[in-house]
Amino acid sequence: MASVTYENVSKIFNGEVVAVKDFNIEIKDKEFMVFVGPSGCGKTTTLRMLAGLDKITEGDIYIGDRRVNDVRPKDRDVAMVFQSYALYPHMTVYQNIAFGLELRDVPDDEIKERVQEAAEKLGIPELLDRKPRALSGGQRQRVALGRAIVRDPAVFLLDEPLSNLDAKLRVEARAMLQRLHQDLEATFMYVTHDQVEAMTMGQRIAVLNAGELQQVDEPQTLYDEPNNLFVAGFIGSPSMNFFDSELVEDGEDLYIDTGPFRIQVPDEKVEAWKEAVGKEVVMGIRPEDLHDPGYIPPDIVPDRVKAEVDIIELLGDERDLYLRAGDHEFLARVDPRSEIEAGETIEIVFAAANMHLFDAETEQAIR
Amino acid sequence: MNKEKLVKFLTSLPVHITLIVLSFLWTLPTLGLFINSLRPEDAAKTTGWWTVFQTPFDFTQLTLGNYISVLTEQGMGEAFINSLTISIPATTIPILAAAFAAYAFSWMEFPGRQIIFVSVVGLLVVPLQMALIPILRIYSATGLTGSFLGIWLAHTGFGLPLAIYLLRNFIGALPRELFESAFLDGASHLTAFFRIAMPLSVPAIASLITFQFLWVWNDLLVALVFLGGTPDVAPVTVKVSNLVNSVGEGWHLLTAAAFVSLALPLLVFLFLQRYFVKGLLAGSVKG
């Protein structure tokens, strides 16, 4: 039973720099939780407080039912994989993995067995006699993982473990980590700044910004229903287009007036958005919800907007159009069969039902 | 030899020639001493050492007699043992203590850490001579004068600030994650010190050993002040300086004694220099 609970946790460095502010979250037993946010958002500090490497300024952290604020790192039953791997350079891979067991007085033959088992799980049994300097980046990363899994801890803490790998290895390592999570049946806490890693691996994702928790949800929910402007802009690649606009009422209908163009609010949202009439709002729409007029998916309510095409990027499976309407610049990800050329003026199609609306002042979603 | 190599050879030629000339000039006096230490008394006193090269293959003009004489009759053998008895503890004690201190200053949190460190380093500016009289008075009161323990402690005290300073810079520069990882693995500070910090500090410790050993071995002042000149405790430096007085004209003996005294530091240096390797941290952090 190793759930993890943060209760009103704050971290203030040197009495002035607030790294984490009033952080509350409950991570379930055996969950794969990802902390994501831009650099300096406090996600690593959050993890380090759980490991016991940084002191908690305020609040409590529980592992299971045990309050761990004053428990020493080694007694917390957590293992951490560092971004830099932190392998002991003077020890062989075997010694690196065995170190933690040795210090806990595990009998020699059991150590041997467990190290071997961990090495096989990670596919590195032939590297056990090597020193870290004779390993490639991917191999070092596996050794760092091996050092964590061999101790069979209740909670795994992973601090950007893939950021030093090249793109191809990273994809493989992602799959490997997920397999490990299924095998080990332990709680994983994974810190990353890469929202693709977060979306692909997390069962739930906590988005952090400037030391504050923005939203915790399953990946699809985060993508479909972002709580605020920050989450909306951070999750999804390429990121959401935003239009500073005003919500206006015209007879029975609501319109979002961005200046150069207006879009009618779809019927199902009128009720919810009515309260914001007259306010400064920000309308958000994802590039994948903008379509080439020649290839409109059948199930959307199309709304057409005149826009100029600046640049086109071909990605093979899709086409990115950089568009301009008035002083708004935005991106559309359209069907790869699209024959639109740069310089043309087109009528880009908005899937209006997938629009998001945010209060321009509070930056919170209006729902 | 192709053209490129030839050009490279020619451009670096002046550098090589300069280096060779400099090292030749630098070692010439030592070579002279060494040759004289192998010549019989008469020859050493009447002719220059370079005269051996007139008949380079006549080995009968060389003798080991001087060495045998200084080691036995002149008591250099005993002095050599004394020097070892002084130098080995007077090297290991301060360096071990300094390593402990350097680790604590780097990786342990305690109040006043910075201030204590600064004051220790500040002690570097105090000249050793200033401490001689006060320490000697304490030693007389406690009966430590003339004992090996006394001189070990004195050398430890004089050597510590520099050793702490150098090791603190080295150990403090080791990657933080290594220690954090060790603590999560279950290591105490003592384990982290012996299993992580010490093995990774070998290059720094090796150079410190060399320096401290050379300093203690070549020290005359501290030895004279705290040990006195009695033959049962006198190290080689005291012995050699006594020889200058007693056999001042006996060059053949002085040169041999000098070579006896510098043989060991030379060995220490040659042995330890292979540890002055870079890249001991390779593979630890970053890809």
Interface residues (C-beta under 8 A of the other chain):
Chain A: A51 G52 L53 R72 P73 K74 V78 A79 M80 F82 S84 Y85 A86 L87 Y88 P89 H90 F99 G100 L103 R104 K131 P132 R133 A134 L135 S136 G137 R140 R147 R151 N164 L165
Chain B: P175 E177 L178 E180 S181 A182 F183 L184 D185 G186 A187 T191 R195 I196 P199 L200 G279 L280 L281 A282 G283 S284 V285 K286 G287
